[in-house]
Amino acid sequence: MIMGIVGPTGVGKTKLSIMLAKKYQAIIINADACQVYKELNIGTAKIKEEEKEGIGHYLLDIKEVTDDYSVCDYQKDIRKLLNKYQGQNIILVGGTGLYLKSALYDYEFSPLEVKDYSAYSNEELYEMAKKVDSNLVIDKHNRRRLENYLNRVNKKIKEPKLLYDVKFIGLTTDRQTLYKRIDQRVEEMFKEGLLEEVKGLYQKYGLTKILSRAIGYKEIIKYLDGEITLEEAKEEIKKNSRHYAKRQYTWFNNQMPIKWFETNFENFSKTYQEIINYIEKDA
């Protein structure tokens, strides 16, 4: 059995994955694009060693901060694991939707025809992309993804088909609660030493590709460069995290057959039992 656990930050994905892995003797595979990197710990809310409870975790801490790692690389790595552990229970957990889709669907990567889009604004690129696909889910401020999309030779790729029998489980909560939890999590990250983590990485490696993109890192680097105050950096992290959570919901609802469960933060075992009932209903 394969399970995919999705949802925004702070809704209990990690906790649920451990509980399910213990019940079903499963391994856990990371599906978060930032957690594949070593040393990006606090800002990515990466599971701590003591929280793993002896359960095998894969595709965590596999790349250096200076490395490039694409969704295509992830697809190759996870397919090896899915083949290796075929017949065992596997849990994929994370919020990077394209990683999950590339892993579990016959998702193909079309060749790129590189064009120069430097004369176009982000808004213009976004409008060009929407003309190709009116249902496109790409953040209009994510220039890299917009250019990559427009550069693809065959933009109308066949709709990918699911390759495995998967239970897609989504954790959610109301927007007010989610935003409050995101804000609290950011405050906790700073208490845990997020500023020191980013400062150390920036001094050691400079502005690598992942540090320039990852929420929680790029904002603090702006502070370290003197562009904004520390308080402004903190508020930007909260704001960008909220926007990212909103985009995650949109993406998953459009791309995958997710069964959503409302997280009961006061009694998580109740949420857990609802999910067990769902998993075993058709077993």
BELZI-V366575 format. One record per pair of residues at least 4 apart in sequence whose ideal C-beta (glycine too) atoms are under 7 Angstrom apart, sorted by the first residue. I is the first residue (numbers start at 1). GAP is how many residues later the second one is. D is the distance in Angstrom with one decimal. If there is no record, write none. Layout:
((I:GAP:D) (I:GAP:D))
This chain:
((1:23:6.9) (1:88:5.0) (2:88:4.9) (2:162:5.2) (2:163:6.8) (2:164:4.7) (3:17:6.5) (3:88:4.8) (3:164:4.8) (3:166:6.1) (4:88:4.7) (4:96:5.6) (4:100:6.7) (4:162:5.6) (4:164:4.8) (4:165:6.8) (5:8:5.2) (5:11:5.8) (5:12:5.5) (5:86:6.3) (5:88:4.3) (5:164:5.2) (6:89:6.3) (6:94:6.8) (6:162:6.8) (6:164:5.0) (6:246:5.6) (6:252:6.3) (7:4:4.5) (7:6:5.5) (7:88:6.7) (7:163:5.2) (7:164:3.9) (7:165:6.0) (8:87:6.2) (8:170:6.3) (8:237:3.5) (8:240:5.2) (9:36:6.2) (9:86:6.8) (9:173:6.2) (9:176:6.4) (9:232:6.3) (9:236:6.5) (10:168:6.9) (10:171:4.0) (10:172:5.6) (10:175:5.0) (11:160:4.1) (11:161:6.4) (11:162:5.8) (11:252:5.0) (12:4:5.4) (12:159:5.4) (12:251:5.1) (12:256:6.3) (13:4:6.2) (13:80:5.3) (13:158:5.9) (14:4:6.7) (14:33:5.3) (14:79:6.9) (15:4:6.5) (15:253:6.6) (16:4:6.1) (16:155:6.5) (16:256:6.7) (17:4:6.0) (17:11:5.4) (17:74:5.3) (17:76:4.3) (18:4:6.4) (18:35:5.9) (18:37:6.4) (19:4:6.5) (19:253:5.5) (20:4:6.0) (20:6:6.5) (20:71:5.9) (21:5:4.4) (21:7:5.5) (21:34:4.7) (21:70:5.7) (22:31:6.9) (24:65:4.3) (25:64:6.2) (26:63:3.7) (26:64:6.0) (26:65:4.9) (27:29:4.4) (27:31:6.4) (27:58:6.0) (27:61:6.6) (27:63:5.8) (28:27:5.9) (28:28:6.9) (28:29:5.0) (28:63:4.9) (28:65:6.0) (29:29:4.7) (29:30:5.5) (29:49:6.2) (29:52:6.0) (29:61:6.4) (29:63:5.0) (30:5:5.1) (30:6:6.6) (30:27:6.8) (30:28:6.8) (30:29:4.5) (30:30:4.7) (30:63:6.9) (30:64:5.7) (31:61:4.7) (31:62:6.1) (31:63:3.1) (31:65:5.7) (31:68:4.7) (31:69:5.1) (32:12:6.6) (32:62:3.6) (32:63:6.0) (32:64:5.4) (33:63:4.3) (33:66:6.1) (34:6:5.6) (34:10:4.4) (34:176:6.8) (34:180:4.9) (35:9:4.9) (35:11:5.1) (35:25:5.6) (36:23:5.9) (36:24:7.0) (36:26:5.4) (36:27:5.2) (36:33:5.7) (37:26:5.2) (37:28:5.7) (37:173:5.6) (38:23:4.6) (38:25:6.8) (38:26:6.1) (38:27:6.8) (39:26:5.7) (39:162:6.0) (40:4:4.9) (40:25:6.9) (40:174:6.6) (41:5:4.8) (41:156:6.6) (42:147:5.2) (42:150:5.1) (42:151:6.1) (42:152:4.7) (42:155:5.0) (43:146:6.4) (43:151:5.6) (43:154:6.5) (43:155:6.8) (43:171:6.5) (43:173:3.3) (43:174:5.4) (45:140:6.9) (46:14:6.9) (47:4:5.0) (47:5:6.1) (47:10:6.9) (52:5:5.7) (58:23:5.6) (59:18:6.1) (59:19:6.4) (63:4:4.3) (63:6:4.9) (65:136:6.1) (65:140:5.0) (65:143:5.3) (65:145:6.2) (65:146:6.7) (66:139:5.7) (66:142:5.3) (68:141:6.1) (69:4:5.1) (71:4:6.4) (71:27:5.2) (71:28:6.0) (71:31:5.1) (72:4:6.9) (72:37:5.1) (73:4:6.4) (74:4:6.0) (74:25:5.2) (74:28:6.3) (75:4:6.1) (75:27:4.1) (75:28:6.2) (75:32:6.8) (76:4:6.9) (77:4:6.9) (78:4:6.1) (78:25:4.4) (79:4:6.4) (80:4:6.1) (81:4:6.0) (82:4:6.7) (82:8:6.9) (85:5:5.8) (92:8:6.1) (92:11:6.6) (94:5:6.5) (95:153:5.4) (96:4:7.0) (97:4:6.1) (97:151:6.8) (97:154:4.5) (97:155:5.7) (97:158:6.1) (98:4:6.0) (99:4:6.3) (100:4:6.1) (101:4:5.2) (101:6:5.5) (101:59:6.7) (101:154:6.1) (102:5:4.4) (104:58:6.2) (104:59:6.2) (104:60:5.5) (104:62:5.6) (105:55:3.7) (105:56:6.3) (105:57:5.6) (105:58:6.2) (106:54:5.4) (106:55:5.3) (106:57:5.6) (107:53:4.6) (108:49:6.3) (110:42:4.8) (110:43:5.6) (110:44:4.6) (110:47:5.9) (111:42:5.4) (112:39:4.7) (112:40:6.3) (113:38:5.8) (113:40:4.9) (114:37:5.6) (115:36:6.0) (117:8:6.0) (117:30:5.3) (117:33:6.8) (120:4:4.2) (120:5:5.2) (122:4:6.2) (122:18:5.8) (122:19:5.9) (122:21:5.4) (122:24:6.9) (123:4:6.5) (123:17:6.5) (124:4:6.4) (125:4:6.4) (125:18:6.7) (125:21:4.3) (125:22:6.7) (125:25:6.6) (126:4:6.3) (126:14:3.9) (126:20:6.1) (127:4:6.7) (128:22:6.1) (129:7:5.4) (129:9:6.4) (129:17:5.6) (129:20:5.4) (129:21:6.0) (130:4:5.9) (130:6:5.7) (132:23:5.0) (135:119:6.6) (137:113:5.5) (137:114:4.9) (137:117:5.8) (138:4:6.0) (138:7:5.2) (138:8:5.9) (138:11:6.3) (139:108:5.9) (142:4:6.3) (143:4:6.1) (144:4:6.3) (145:4:6.2) (146:4:6.4) (147:4:6.0) (162:4:6.5) (167:112:5.7) (168:88:5.4) (168:89:5.8) (168:90:4.7) (168:91:6.3) (169:90:6.0) (169:92:6.8) (169:106:5.9) (170:82:6.4) (170:88:4.1) (170:89:6.6) (170:90:4.3) (170:91:6.8) (171:90:5.9) (171:92:5.0) (172:88:5.0) (172:90:6.1) (172:91:6.8) (173:4:4.5) (173:5:5.1) (173:89:6.4) (173:90:5.1) (174:4:6.8) (175:4:6.1) (176:4:6.4) (177:4:6.3) (178:4:6.3) (178:67:6.2) (179:4:6.4) (179:63:5.4) (180:4:6.4) (181:4:6.1) (182:4:6.6) (182:56:6.2) (182:59:4.8) (182:60:5.8) (182:63:6.7) (183:4:6.7) (183:55:5.2) (184:4:6.3) (185:4:6.4) (186:4:6.8) (186:48:6.4) (186:51:5.2) (186:52:5.1) (186:55:6.7) (187:4:6.6) (188:4:6.2) (189:5:4.2) (189:27:6.7) (190:4:5.1) (190:5:6.3) (190:44:6.6) (193:4:5.8) (194:4:6.3) (194:22:6.4) (195:4:6.1) (195:25:6.2) (196:4:6.2) (197:4:6.5) (198:4:6.0) (198:19:5.3) (198:22:4.2) (198:23:6.6) (199:4:6.3) (199:25:6.3) (200:4:6.1) (201:4:5.8) (201:10:6.3) (202:4:7.0) (202:9:6.7) (202:19:5.7) (202:22:5.8) (207:4:5.8) (207:5:5.4) (207:14:6.7) (208:4:7.0) (209:4:6.5) (210:4:5.6) (211:6:4.9) (211:7:6.9) (211:10:6.4) (212:6:5.7) (213:5:6.4) (214:4:6.3) (215:22:6.2) (215:25:4.8) (215:26:5.7) (215:29:6.2) (216:21:5.3) (217:4:6.4) (218:4:6.8) (219:14:4.5) (219:17:4.3) (219:18:4.9) (219:21:6.9) (220:4:6.3) (220:13:5.2) (221:4:6.2) (222:5:4.4) (222:6:5.0) (222:11:6.2) (223:5:5.5) (223:6:6.8) (223:7:5.2) (223:10:4.0) (228:4:4.0) (228:5:5.6) (230:4:6.5) (231:4:6.5) (232:4:6.3) (233:4:6.6) (234:4:6.7) (235:4:6.2) (236:4:5.9) (237:4:6.1) (238:4:6.5) (239:4:6.5) (240:4:6.1) (241:4:6.4) (242:4:6.7) (243:4:6.5) (244:4:6.3) (245:4:6.9) (246:4:6.7) (247:4:6.1) (248:4:6.2) (249:4:6.1) (250:4:6.3) (251:4:5.7) (252:4:5.5) (252:6:5.2) (253:5:7.0) (259:19:6.0) (261:10:5.7) (261:13:5.7) (261:14:5.7) (263:8:5.4) (264:4:6.1) (264:6:4.8) (264:7:4.7) (268:4:6.1) (269:4:6.3) (270:4:6.7) (271:4:6.5) (272:4:6.4) (273:4:6.4) (274:4:6.6) (275:4:6.3) (276:4:6.1) (277:4:6.2) (279:4:6.8))
